[in-house]
Amino acid sequence: DQQVKQNSPSLSVQEGRISILNCDYTNSMFDYFLWYKKYPAEGPTFLISISSIKDKNEDGRFTVFLNKSAKHLSLHIVPSQPGDSAVYFCAAPNSGYALNFGKGTSLLVTP
Amino acid sequence: DAGVIQSPRHEVTEMGQEVTLRCKPISGHNSLFWYRQTMMRGLELLIYFNNNVPIDDSGMPEDRFSAKMPNASFSTLKIQPSEPRDSAVYFCASSPPGTGGEKLFFGSGTQLSVL
């Protein structure tokens, strides 16, 4: 009963192009959403977040869009760089500060 | 800042053996989380502590799993007896007081293989 779902296990994009990673959720009560990035042999690190009262948040090359009616959010990376190759996790807070994570999407940016 | 420190980085053991994973959170952080990552289930929360007290252990898969936090600077996750299906990467994370998920800091994980 995953409340946060990432249905694409992997994505391959050419350097310089846009990467779009998608996430769906089931709980309309989530206050905010987050994206974490994970490199091999390292723990996940926080990337960007968005409050449920907003529909867009931008930080440099990274933008997260929230569509509450569709219970969908997406992470856009423009332009994509080889160093962006990593696993990206979508997350939302459960009770208290515990996070629900999706299964992750592995992004490969090719030169 | 040393970050969240987990040990060991890798653990290989035989089915039936006891396994203990260790975590030192970032100094000053008062929440500690244990997560497990598998291909099938992704990152799943096992247990979290606030001010050394277990708040939610509903993610602990079975009685074979137990976790303790005897003080603010140390936590253990124990599996006894271990089984091959416990093979996964186990992450410890901590967060400072009064913050949301964006302040969740993860360790590098323990790769557990149960043969």
Chai-1 contact restraints between the chains, C-beta under 6 A:
chainA,res_idxA,chainB,res_idxB,connection_type,confidence,min_distance_angstrom,max_distance_angstrom,comment,restraint_id
A,L34,B,G101,contact,1.0,0.0,6.0,A-B,restraint_1
A,L34,B,E102,contact,1.0,0.0,6.0,A-B,restraint_2
A,E42,B,S108,contact,1.0,0.0,6.0,A-B,restraint_3
A,G43,B,F91,contact,1.0,0.0,6.0,A-B,restraint_4
A,G43,B,F106,contact,1.0,0.0,6.0,A-B,restraint_5
A,G43,B,G107,contact,1.0,0.0,6.0,A-B,restraint_6
A,G43,B,S108,contact,1.0,0.0,6.0,A-B,restraint_7
A,G43,B,G109,contact,1.0,0.0,6.0,A-B,restraint_8
A,P44,B,F106,contact,1.0,0.0,6.0,A-B,restraint_9
A,F46,B,E102,contact,1.0,0.0,6.0,A-B,restraint_10
A,S49,B,E102,contact,1.0,0.0,6.0,A-B,restraint_11
A,P93,B,G101,contact,1.0,0.0,6.0,A-B,restraint_12
A,Y97,B,S31,contact,1.0,0.0,6.0,A-B,restraint_13
A,A98,B,L45,contact,1.0,0.0,6.0,A-B,restraint_14
A,A98,B,Y48,contact,1.0,0.0,6.0,A-B,restraint_15
A,L99,B,G101,contact,1.0,0.0,6.0,A-B,restraint_16
A,F101,B,G42,contact,1.0,0.0,6.0,A-B,restraint_17
A,F101,B,L43,contact,1.0,0.0,6.0,A-B,restraint_18
A,K103,B,G42,contact,1.0,0.0,6.0,A-B,restraint_19
A,G104,B,G42,contact,1.0,0.0,6.0,A-B,restraint_20
